Amino acid sequence: MREEALAAIQGAATLDALGGVKTRYLGKNGLVTAQLKTLGSLAPDERRARGAEINALKAELEGAVAEREATLRQEALNAKLASEAIDVTLPGVKLPSGGLHVVTRILYELSDIFESMGYRVVEGREVEDETHNFDALNMPSWHPARDLQDTFWLENGQLLRTHTSNMQVRYMETHEPPLKIVVPGRVYRYEATDATHESMFHQFEGLVVGEGITMADLKGAISEMARAMFGRGARVRFQPSYYPFTEPGADFAIWWDQEQRWLELGGSGMVHPNVFRAVDDLRAAKGLPRVYEGKTGFAFGLGPNRIAMLRYGIPDIRYFYGNDLRFLTQFKGDLSNETPSELPPLPRDTLKETM
């Protein structure tokens, strides 16, 4: 039995086979266990000698099983390591990467341009109160301009900001002139959506305040931005317009030399004296000095979405927020002088035509 058992243990090629051999000889009903059960029928002296012999065999077989099990486990580990070996000298596999959204790219480009001119980039809150979104910007509760902004009102009486101009008030409220800031961010309007209108879109706001600031400074800033965005041949055209928080106010367009046409980009103007008075009132309520009386400044706002649509020939603003990878993956590399190769069909059945 000993020779047969040892041969079977050494011949087991797998852990499962070794388990079968162990059960056959050392299990509850195994051959060695059966020999132990016969000891009760022997005389005491014979039982002692026979028991020692069987226990010695049991111990030897258990040791052989343990040794063979360790050998099989090591062989299995070696085989697994060999099959999963990695050649670290091979070049790595490039994983797919995402890219910045095309509107984000335009915002970064605009921010870089104005930072190079000494402006500070400021981000502001999107949930706002009436004071900072309307009242302090020369739009009291009775002002008709409020009706043009189709506001999203919240249950707590606050609102989703309708323009980034709220940051003009908030920044001046806690900072003293001179100052030069730009504010990129999302704004919200409760209006019907179509190819050129969305209920959520981006604006890029600018504000400069100091001594003796004039419309010439405003035109210089917009002109420098235009040349940086659209080439050295870009020109700027202003025409009078009305905004409650500017006096005078003006819309501005840029001559895009590459396309040989004027692009209407945004609104601007000199900061209205009433805005400075409102800011000083807010500062006084906080115990801060009135520092804006007698100061002058200009402000402007433009739409990054419109710039992206014009630059890359995108016909519908809803492409930006449709999460269609066929559209988004086209804007991952260098976008200079590129237009989307193919525009996917808009999912008209899922777009809201009215709010």
KOLKEVO-155579 format. One record per atom (N, C-alpha, C): y, z, x. Coordinates in pm, whole numbers, padded with zeros to 5 digits, always signed. Atoms other than C-alpha are relative to their C-alpha. Layout:
// KOLKEVO-155579
YZX/...
***
This chain:
// KOLKEVO-155579
-00121+00000+00083/+00000+00000+00000/+00126+00000+00087/-00117-00010-00088/+00239+00085+00284/+00033-00137+00057/-00024+00130-00061/+00196-00251+00456/+00049-00102-00104/-00038+00091+00108/+00221-00438+00130/+00142+00026-00045/-00133-00036+00046/+00535-00249+00023/+00107-00038+00103/-00097+00034-00105/+00713-00291+00359/+00021-00151+00009/-00011+00146-00004/+00637-00664+00356/+00082-00051-00119/-00074+00041+00118/+00770-00697+00002/+00148+00033+00014/-00140-00039-00019/+01089-00508+00095/+00069-00097+00095/-00060+00090-00097/+01156-00726+00398/+00008-00143-00052/+00001+00135+00055/+01074-01040+00200/+00096-00021-00114/-00096+00013+00111/+01327-00966-00076/+00124-00075+00049/-00111+00084-00046/+01590-01238-00044/+00132+00032-00068/-00122-00034+00074/+01838-01101-00299/-00004+00146-00040/-00007-00138+00047/+01955-00765-00427/-00082+00018-00126/+00081-00011+00121/+01790-00836-00761/-00148+00007+00034/+00141-00003-00041/+01457-00909-00591/-00035+00133+00064/+00025-00130-00062/+01489-00592-00384/-00009+00110-00105/+00007-00098+00108/+01555-00396-00702/-00135-00003-00069/+00133+00011+00060/+01230-00529-00848/-00106+00066+00085/+00097-00063-00091/+01035-00419-00539/+00014+00152-00005/-00023-00144+00005/+01194-00075-00550/-00059+00060-00127/+00054-00050+00127/+01102-00033-00915/-00153+00000+00003/+00147+00012-00001/+00742-00149-00851/-00065+00115+00076/+00063-00103-00082/+00679+00113-00582/+00058+00138-00020/-00066-00130+00002/+00936+00391-00626/+00057+00036-00136/-00051-00029+00132/+01029+00368-00994/-00077+00110-00071/+00061-00108+00079/+00935+00617-01266/-00149-00025-00022/+00141+00035+00019/+00608+00432-01323/-00053-00081+00119/+00039+00077-00116/+00582+00289-00970/-00131+00047+00061/+00129-00028-00063/+00272+00286-00750/+00002+00129+00081/-00008-00123-00078/+00387+00563-00518/+00016+00120-00092/-00018-00109+00096/+00502+00777-00809/-00132+00033-00068/+00132-00023+00063/+00157+00731-00969/-00092+00081+00091/+00083-00077-00093/-00007+00867-00652/+00038+00148-00002/-00043-00139+00007/+00205+01181-00675/-00056+00071-00122/+00051-00061+00124/+00081+01237-01029/-00147+00040+00011/+00143-00032-00014/-00281+01257-00904/-00024+00127+00079/+00019-00116-00086/-00218+01556-00681/-00052+00121-00076/+00042-00116+00077/-00285+01802-00961/-00152+00015-00010/+00146-00007+00013/-00655+01718-00966/-00071+00033+00131/+00059-00026-00132/-00711+01794-00594/-00001+00151+00030/+00007-00140-00047/-00808+02122-00422/+00128+00030+00074/-00127-00035-00061/-00517+02316-00275/+00019-00057+00140/-00017+00048-00137/-00581+02226+00090/+00014-00153+00002/-00004+00146+00007/-00645+01859+00008/+00131-00046-00065/-00124+00036+00069/-00344+01854-00228/+00120+00005+00096/-00110-00015-00094/-00114+01979+00051/+00004-00117+00098/+00004+00108-00099/-00227+01719+00300/+00033-00135-00065/-00022+00127+00070/-00231+01439+00045/+00146-00012-00045/-00140+00001+00043/+00117+01535-00087/+00092-00033+00116/-00084+00029-00116/+00264+01531+00262/-00009-00148+00037/+00019+00141-00034/+00116+01187+00324/+00076-00092-00097/-00068+00083+00101/+00252+01042-00005/+00152+00014+00012/-00145-00019-00014/+00600+01198+00044/+00054-00070+00124/-00042+00071-00121/+00616+01055+00394/+00011-00150-00029/-00005+00141+00037/+00534+00711+00253/+00122-00029-00088/-00114+00020+00090/+00796+00753-00021/+00132-00004+00079/-00121-00005-00080/+01061+00850+00235/+00015-00125+00085/-00006+00119-00082/+00971+00557+00459/+00042-00122-00082/-00035+00114+00085/+00991+00308+00171/+00145+00008-00047/-00140-00015+00041/+01323+00451+00049/+00095-00039+00113/-00083+00038-00114/+01465+00414+00400/+00000-00149+00023/+00008+00145-00018/+01338+00058+00423/+00081-00073-00106/-00078+00060+00108/+01492-00025+00084/+00151+00009+00029/-00141-00019-00030/+01829+00124+00187/+00046-00091+00113/-00036+00086-00113/+01827-00067+00515/+00008-00147-00043/-00001+00139+00045/+01736-00396+00346/+00117-00027-00094/-00113+00016+00092/+02001-00341+00078/+00130-00017+00078/-00120+00013-00082/+02269-00289+00344/+00006-00137+00066/+00003+00132-00063/+02155-00608+00518/+00037-00109-00098/-00029+00101+00102/+02166-00812+00196/+00147+00003-00042/-00141-00010+00039/+02512-00681+00102/+00090-00059+00109/-00079+00056-00109/+02648-00770+00446/-00011-00151+00004/+00018+00145+00004/+02497-01118+00422/+00080-00063-00114/-00076+00051+00113/+02657-01166+00078/+00149+00000+00030/-00142-00008-00035/+02995-01052+00209/+00036-00109+00101/-00026+00104-00100/+02971-01285+00510/+00005-00138-00065/+00001+00130+00068/+02885-01576+00281/+00128-00020-00081/-00122+00009+00080/+03182-01500+00053/+00121-00025+00089/-00112+00019-00092/+03421-01473+00347/+00001-00141+00057/+00009+00135-00055/+03295-01799+00487/+00044-00105-00102/-00035+00098+00104/+03337-01980+00153/+00147+00007-00037/-00140-00016+00036/+03688-01841+00098/+00093+00000+00121/-00081+00000-00122/+03813-01885+00452/+00120-00092-00015/-00124+00077+00005/+04171-02015+00485/+00039-00039+00141/-00048+00048-00129/+04284-02229+00774/+00152+00018+00004/-00142-00033-00001/+04621-02075+00848/+00082-00102+00078/-00073+00102-00075/+04711-02370+01071/+00037-00119-00087/-00032+00111+00088/+04721-02609+00774/+00139+00019-00061/-00132-00015+00064/+05063-02682+00619/-00014+00058-00140/+00005-00063+00131/+05143-02482+00307/+00020-00101-00112/-00018+00083+00118/+05141-02625-00042/+00132+00037-00066/-00131-00025+00061/+05492-02660-00187/-00016+00025-00148/+00008-00036+00141/+05513-02482-00519/+00114-00066-00077/-00108+00058+00080/+05712-02638-00801/+00114+00101-00018/-00116-00088+00011/+06063-02495-00824/+00089-00045-00113/-00095+00032+00104/+06323-02479-01092/+00132-00046+00060/-00132+00041-00047/+06686-02577-01066/+00107+00059-00089/-00111-00050+00079/+07027-02469-01184/+00030-00095-00115/-00040+00080+00116/+07131-02586-01528/+00124-00081+00037/-00110+00088-00036/+07376-02874-01511/+00135+00063-00031/-00127-00067+00031/+07650-02667-01681/+00028+00108+00103/-00018-00101-00104/+07593-02386-01432/+00049-00063+00129/-00046+00070-00120/+07636-02637-01151/+00150-00032-00009/-00142+00031+00017/+07972-02746-01294/+00084+00128+00014/-00072-00127-00010/+08082-02381-01328/+00010+00045+00145/-00003-00038-00141/+07984-02310-00967/+00096-00090+00078/-00088+00092-00071/+08167-02621-00849/+00146+00033-00027/-00137-00038+00034/+08483-02526-01036/+00040+00131+00068/-00030-00129-00063/+08462-02168-00907/+00025-00016+00149/-00019+00021-00144/+08424-02287-00548/+00136-00065+00028/-00128+00068-00020/+08726-02517-00583/+00116+00099-00008/-00113-00091+00018/+08955-02242-00713/-00007+00116+00098/+00009-00103-00103/+08819-01981-00471/+00063-00050+00130/-00060+00056-00121/+08924-02216-00190/+00152+00000-00008/-00146-00007+00018/+09278-02199-00338/+00049+00144-00015/-00041-00140+00002/+09281-01819-00330/-00018+00072-00132/+00025-00064+00129/+09169-01747-00686/-00120+00094+00010/+00113-00091+00012/+08936-01462-00773/-00079-00035-00125/+00085+00031+00115/+08639-01535-01001/-00034+00129-00072/+00020-00121+00081/+08614-01280-01283/-00086-00035-00121/+00079+00018+00122/+08353-01247-01557/+00037+00109-00100/-00043-00096+00100/+08426-01074-01885/-00098+00014-00114/+00088-00031+00112/+08270-00936-02199/+00003-00111-00105/+00011+00100+00106/+08149-01165-02476/+00017+00063-00138/-00028-00073+00124/+08165-00901-02752/+00137+00065+00017/-00140-00037-00021/+08533-00832-02801/+00059+00062-00126/-00071-00052+00116/+08785-00661-03031/+00118-00091-00033/-00111+00085+00045/+09072-00816-03226/+00121+00008+00092/-00119-00018-00083/+09336-00672-02997/+00000-00094+00119/+00004+00080-00122/+09219-00851-02683/-00030-00148-00028/+00033+00140+00029/+09090-01168-02851/+00112-00070-00076/-00104+00063+00083/+09383-01224-03090/+00138+00064+00017/-00133-00064+00012/+09665-00970-03122/+00082-00012+00128/-00075+00001-00126/+09764-00943-02755/+00027-00140+00050/-00022+00140-00039/+09747-01321-02724/+00093-00070-00100/-00104+00052+00091/+10031-01362-02976/-00061-00063-00126/+00062+00046+00125/+09794-01416-03272/-00028+00121-00089/+00021-00113+00091/+09848-01126-03516/-00085-00042-00120/+00096+00024+00109/+09636-01097-03830/+00046-00111-00095/-00049+00102+00094/+09861-01331-04033/+00015-00137+00064/-00027+00126-00072/+09876-01603-03767/-00099-00109-00040/+00091+00107+00043/+09734-01940-03883/-00097-00045+00108/+00091+00044-00107/+09575-02004-03540/-00135+00070-00010/+00128-00068+00016/+09310-01748-03630/-00096-00082-00085/+00085+00079+00090/+09183-01981-03901/-00063-00119+00071/+00052+00117-00072/+09124-02254-03643/-00116+00037+00092/+00097-00041-00100/+08880-02048-03438/-00134+00045-00059/+00130-00020+00065/+08602-01983-03694/-00084+00107+00069/+00055-00109-00079/+08507-01643-03561/-00133+00053-00055/+00120-00077+00035/+08165-01475-03559/+00038+00147+00000/-00033-00143+00011/+08231-01123-03685/-00128+00083-00002/+00114-00090-00004/+07994-00834-03619/+00020+00113-00100/-00006-00103+00103/+07912-00549-03856/+00089+00116+00040/-00081-00115-00044/+08098-00293-03641/+00149-00035+00010/-00140+00039-00003/+08425-00484-03677/+00041-00077+00124/-00029+00080-00118/+08406-00649-03336/-00039-00146-00025/+00024+00143+00017/+08356-01020-03277/-00057-00059+00130/+00038+00076-00119/+08204-01274-03041/+00123-00079+00043/-00128+00058-00042/+08494-01396-02830/+00003-00151-00028/-00016+00141+00035/+08629-01733-02936/+00056-00081+00117/-00051+00067-00120/+08777-01812-02592/-00007+00099+00115/-00002-00088-00118/+08777-01677-02238/+00139+00058+00024/-00136-00051-00017/+09149-01604-02282/+00007+00151-00020/+00000-00146+00012/+09054-01248-02376/+00010+00068+00136/-00003-00059-00133/+09015-01188-02002/+00138-00004+00063/-00138-00007-00046/+09381-01270-01944/+00055+00140-00028/-00052-00130+00041/+09469-00955-02136/-00072+00112+00073/+00078-00110-00060/+09188-00739-02000/+00028+00013+00150/-00025-00009-00144/+09257-00829-01638/+00140+00053+00028/-00136-00049-00023/+09634-00779-01659/+00014+00146-00041/-00007-00138+00048/+09575-00453-01845/-00031+00100+00111/+00041-00094-00105/+09421-00299-01532/+00040-00045+00141/-00043+00049-00131/+09574-00507-01249/+00149-00036-00004/-00142+00031-00010/+09929-00558-01131/+00020-00136+00067/-00029+00127-00065/+10088-00890-01034/+00044+00024+00145/+00045+00137+00031/+10078-01108-00834/-00152-00007-00012/+00144+00017+00017/+09735-01229-00940/-00034-00147-00026/+00052+00136+00022/+09529-01550-00947/-00149+00015-00029/+00140-00016+00037/+09200-01549-01137/-00049-00125-00076/+00067+00094+00090/+08955-01789-01299/-00115+00074-00066/+00101-00070+00080/+08709-01684-01569/-00097-00102-00059/+00102+00083+00064/+08390-01881-01637/-00078+00084-00101/+00079-00078+00095/+08190-01780-01943/-00028-00072-00130/+00036+00054+00131/+08038-01844-02283/+00096+00048-00106/-00082-00034+00116/+08240-01851-02603/-00071-00048-00125/+00074+00025+00124/+08140-01874-02968/+00095-00038-00113/-00077+00043+00116/+08273-02058-03271/-00097-00026-00116/+00084+00020+00119/+08128-02053-03624/+00035-00134-00062/-00033+00133+00048/+08131-02425-03685/-00124-00088-00002/+00111+00094+00008/+07905-02719-03765/-00026-00061+00137/+00035+00061-00127/+07717-02871-03473/-00019-00150-00016/+00023+00145-00004/+07719-03238-03383/-00003-00041+00147/+00015+00049-00137/+07718-03456-03072/+00101+00059+00096/-00104-00053-00088/+08039-03298-02937/+00039+00144-00030/-00035-00137+00037/+08045-02952-03100/-00126+00087-00004/+00107-00098+00008/+07824-02645-03059/+00061+00135-00038/-00050-00133+00036/+07854-02291-03190/+00009+00092+00122/-00013-00072-00126/+07807-02160-02833/+00022-00103+00110/-00028+00093-00108/+07961-02339-02535/+00071+00077+00111/-00062-00065-00114/+08131-02265-02204/+00147-00039+00013/-00138+00027-00036/+08494-02239-02103/+00025+00047+00143/-00041-00042-00134/+08665-02205-01767/+00150+00024-00006/-00138-00045+00019/+08990-02009-01783/+00067+00025+00134/-00076-00034-00119/+09263-01978-01520/+00128+00073-00037/-00124-00076+00023/+09557-01737-01493/+00066+00030+00133/-00080-00033-00118/+09832-01705-01233/+00127+00069-00048/-00121-00074+00037/+10112-01446-01260/+00069+00047+00127/-00076-00046-00115/+10388-01365-01016/+00148-00020-00022/-00144+00022+00007/+10754-01420-00935/+00028-00150+00012/-00045+00137-00009/+10903-01760-01009/-00108-00105-00017/+00106+00099+00027/+10583-01933-01125/+00053-00100-00102/-00053+00105+00087/+10665-02268-01291/-00110-00097-00041/+00093+00106+00040/+10499-02565-01458/-00039-00087+00120/+00036+00076-00120/+10509-02736-01118/-00121+00062+00070/+00117-00067-00060/+10265-02474-00988/-00125-00030-00081/+00114+00034+00086/+10040-02539-01287/-00049-00141+00028/+00040+00138-00025/+10043-02913-01227/-00065-00013+00137/+00060+00005-00133/+09968-02858-00859/-00142+00051+00001/+00136-00056+00005/+09664-02641-00935/-00096-00096-00068/+00086+00092+00072/+09522-02885-01190/-00023-00128+00081/+00014+00121-00082/+09589-03181-00959/-00098+00021+00114/+00093-00029-00110/+09406-03015-00671/-00143+00008-00051/+00133-00005+00060/+09111-02938-00898/-00052-00139-00032/+00040+00135+00037/+09106-03298-01022/-00045-00080+00121/+00037+00075-00120/+09099-03443-00672/-00132+00051+00058/+00125-00054-00052/+08819-03208-00568/-00119-00039-00087/+00109+00031+00092/+08613-03287-00879/-00029-00149-00009/+00016+00142+00033/+08676-03660-00922/+00047-00095+00110/-00039+00087-00110/+08794-03788-00585/+00150+00000+00025/-00141-00007-00039/+09122-03824-00401/+00090-00089-00084/-00082+00088+00083/+09236-04099-00640/+00029+00056-00137/-00022-00058+00133/+09238-03865-00943/+00146+00039-00018/-00136-00038+00035/+09573-03814-01116/-00004+00084-00128/-00007-00091+00115/+09684-03566-01382/+00115-00041-00090/-00102+00030+00100/+09879-03631-01702/+00011+00115-00098/-00025-00107+00096/+10035-03361-01922/+00073-00056-00121/-00078+00035+00119/+10153-03396-02279/+00018+00126-00084/-00029-00124+00072/+10315-03131-02500/-00106+00032-00107/+00093-00047+00102/+10088-02924-02723/+00035+00144-00032/-00033-00136+00043/+10095-02592-02903/-00120+00092+00017/+00097-00110-00007/+09901-02278-02813/+00079+00129-00021/-00077-00120+00030/+10008-01937-02946/+00034+00084+00123/-00020-00088-00115/+09978-01770-02607/+00069-00070+00117/-00078+00067-00103/+10178-02029-02407/+00132-00052-00058/-00129+00058+00039/+10538-02150-02416/+00075-00043+00127/+00057+00110+00079/+10565-02431-02340/-00150-00016+00025/+00142+00030-00014/+10209-02553-02391/-00022-00148+00023/+00027+00141-00028/+10048-02876-02280/-00150-00023+00012/+00135+00048-00029/+09719-03062-02289/+00005-00081+00129/+00001+00080-00122/+09612-03225-01965/-00121-00091+00004/+00105+00099-00018/+09407-03532-01885/-00004-00040+00146/+00018+00039-00139/+09269-03658-01556/-00038-00148+00006/+00036+00140-00023/+09260-04018-01439/-00117-00004+00096/+00122+00008-00079/+08906-04076-01316/-00006-00140+00059/-00012+00130-00064/+08941-04356-01063/-00131-00079-00005/+00130+00068+00001/+08567-04432-01057/-00026-00070-00133/+00021+00056+00133/+08562-04494-01432/+00121-00075-00054/-00124+00067+00041/+08920-04624-01455/+00038+00037-00144/-00043-00043+00132/+09009-04414-01759/+00051+00143+00007/-00051-00136+00011/+09188-04095-01867/-00104+00087-00071/+00094-00095+00059/+08970-03791-01945/+00078+00121-00051/-00063-00120+00056/+09107-03526-02182/-00088+00120+00033/+00084-00108-00049/+08991-03202-02022/+00034+00139-00055/-00029-00136+00043/+09180-02899-02150/+00144+00022-00038/-00134-00040+00037/+09490-02709-02249/+00058+00095+00103/-00065-00082-00101/+09746-02518-02046/+00141+00035-00047/-00139-00031+00030/+10098-02381-02039/+00047+00124+00073/-00056-00122-00056/+10327-02104-01927/-00033+00118-00092/+00039-00117+00079/+10218-01759-02040/+00118+00044-00087/-00105-00037+00095/+10413-01661-02351/+00052+00141+00031/-00055-00135-00025/+10652-01363-02299/-00060+00106-00090/+00062-00098+00090/+10492-01196-02603/-00132+00052+00054/+00126-00045-00060/+10161-01181-02413/+00029+00106+00106/-00036-00100-00101/+10329-00999-02123/+00044+00131-00065/-00043-00123+00069/+10491-00755-02368/-00121+00076-00055/+00119-00065+00055/+10157-00688-02538/-00082+00067+00109/+00075-00058-00112/+09989-00627-02202/+00069+00127+00048/-00072-00121-00042/+10262-00383-02098/-00018+00112-00101/+00024-00102+00102/+10216-00200-02430/-00138+00063+00019/+00136-00052-00023/+09842-00166-02362/-00004+00085+00126/-00004-00078-00123/+09913-00044-02010/+00070+00134-00023/-00074-00123+00027/+10167+00209-02137/-00086+00099-00078/+00088-00087+00077/+09911+00343-02384/-00103+00070+00090/+00093-00061-00095/+09687+00415-02084/+00072+00082+00107/-00075-00075-00100/+09966+00581-01889/+00031-00080+00125/-00028+00086-00114/+10011+00283-01657/+00141-00058-00011/-00139+00051+00005/+10352+00141-01562/+00008-00140-00061/-00027+00134+00050/+10502-00163-01732/+00042-00086+00119/-00027+00077-00122/+10493-00427-01460/+00013-00150-00027/+00001+00144+00028/+10490-00763-01640/+00132-00053-00059/-00129+00046+00052/+10842-00772-01785/+00075-00076+00109/-00072+00082-00096/+11034-01051-01613/-00088-00087+00088/+00091+00083-00079/+10725-01204-01456/-00025-00131-00074/+00040+00127+00059/+10618-01562-01514/-00141-00035+00048/+00136+00039-00038/+10279-01723-01503/-00047-00118-00082/+00059+00109+00077/+10064-02009-01619/-00147+00029-00025/+00142-00013+00034/+09723-02031-01782/-00052-00139-00037/+00065+00126+00040/+09479-02312-01843/-00144+00028-00039/+00140-00010+00037/+09138-02364-01996/-00059-00138-00014/+00066+00129+00010/+08889-02646-01976/-00148+00021-00033/+00138-00008+00044/+08536-02726-02091/-00097-00056+00103/+00102+00049-00095/+08259-02747-01826/-00102-00092-00066/+00095+00087+00069/+08030-02900-02088/+00054-00143-00007/-00060+00134+00011/+08273-03190-02136/+00000-00070+00136/+00002+00060-00134/+08299-03247-01760/-00139-00053+00031/+00138+00042-00027/+07918-03261-01733/-00036-00124-00082/+00032+00115+00085/+07893-03502-02027/+00066-00127+00052/-00071+00117-00050/+08154-03735-01879/-00055-00046+00134/+00045+00036-00135/+08028-03721-01522/-00138-00065-00001/+00138+00047-00005/+07661-03781-01601/-00040-00085-00120/+00031+00090+00111/+07688-03995-01912/-00090+00061-00105/+00081-00069+00100/+07534-03737-02147/+00068-00014-00135/-00070+00034+00125/+07609-03849-02504/+00004+00111-00103/+00011-00100+00106/+07522-03533-02697/-00005+00138+00061/-00009-00134-00058/+07616-03171-02619/-00127+00081-00026/+00119-00077+00035/+07295-03051-02783/-00113-00015+00102/+00098+00011-00108/+07094-03178-02486/+00003+00123+00090/-00014-00111-00093/+07230-02885-02284/-00083+00121-00042/+00063-00123+00048/+07069-02621-02505/-00131-00027-00074/+00123+00035+00069/+06761-02804-02636/-00126+00042+00073/+00115-00045-00079/+06532-02668-02357/-00107-00109+00015/+00093+00111-00020/+06375-03013-02316/-00011-00027+00150/+00017+00013-00144/+06228-03030-01965/+00021-00144+00047/-00024+00139-00039/+06249-03409-01965/+00147-00023+00035/-00142+00009-00030/+06625-03364-01964/+00038+00092+00116/-00044-00101-00097/+06663-03047-01756/-00047-00030+00141/+00053+00022-00134/+06440-03152-01465/+00069-00114+00074/-00073+00106-00069/+06668-03446-01389/+00116+00055+00083/-00114-00058-00069/+06931-03207-01257/-00048+00108+00096/+00052-00097-00095/+06758-03043-00961/+00048-00026+00142/-00040+00032-00136/+06878-03223-00649/+00149-00022+00012/-00140+00037-00018/+07204-03371-00528/+00043-00087-00117/-00038+00070+00122/+07385-03483-00842/+00116-00097+00021/-00115+00087-00022/+07660-03683-00676/-00033-00144-00039/+00011+00140+00042/+07705-04022-00840/-00132-00030-00071/+00124+00024+00072/+07392-03978-01051/+00024+00013-00149/+00003-00018+00145/+07331-04016-01422/-00145+00018-00040/+00139-00018+00042/+07019-03911-01614/-00068-00135-00018/+00071+00127+00008/+06758-04185-01586/-00044-00032-00142/+00042+00020+00137/+06621-04138-01934/+00033+00123-00080/-00031-00112+00086/+06750-03921-02213/-00104+00008-00110/+00102-00013+00104/+06477-03784-02442/+00063-00004-00138/-00055+00000+00137/+06518-03828-02817/+00030+00141-00045/-00034-00133+00050/+06693-03538-02980/-00092+00039-00115/+00084-00046+00111/+06469-03327-03207/+00084+00028-00123/-00094-00014+00111/+06687-03390-03511/-00049+00094-00109/+00051-00085+00107/+06455-03202-03743/+00020+00147+00029/-00018-00140-00034/+06518-02879-03553/+00145+00036+00028/-00140-00029-00027/+06892-02914-03495/+00072+00037-00130/-00077-00043+00115/+07129-02734-03727/+00124-00088-00013/-00118+00080+00024/+07384-02972-03871/+00115+00086-00052/-00101-00095+00046/+07568-02684-04038/-00052+00139+00028/+00039-00137-00031/+07573-02314-03965/-00042+00072-00129/
***
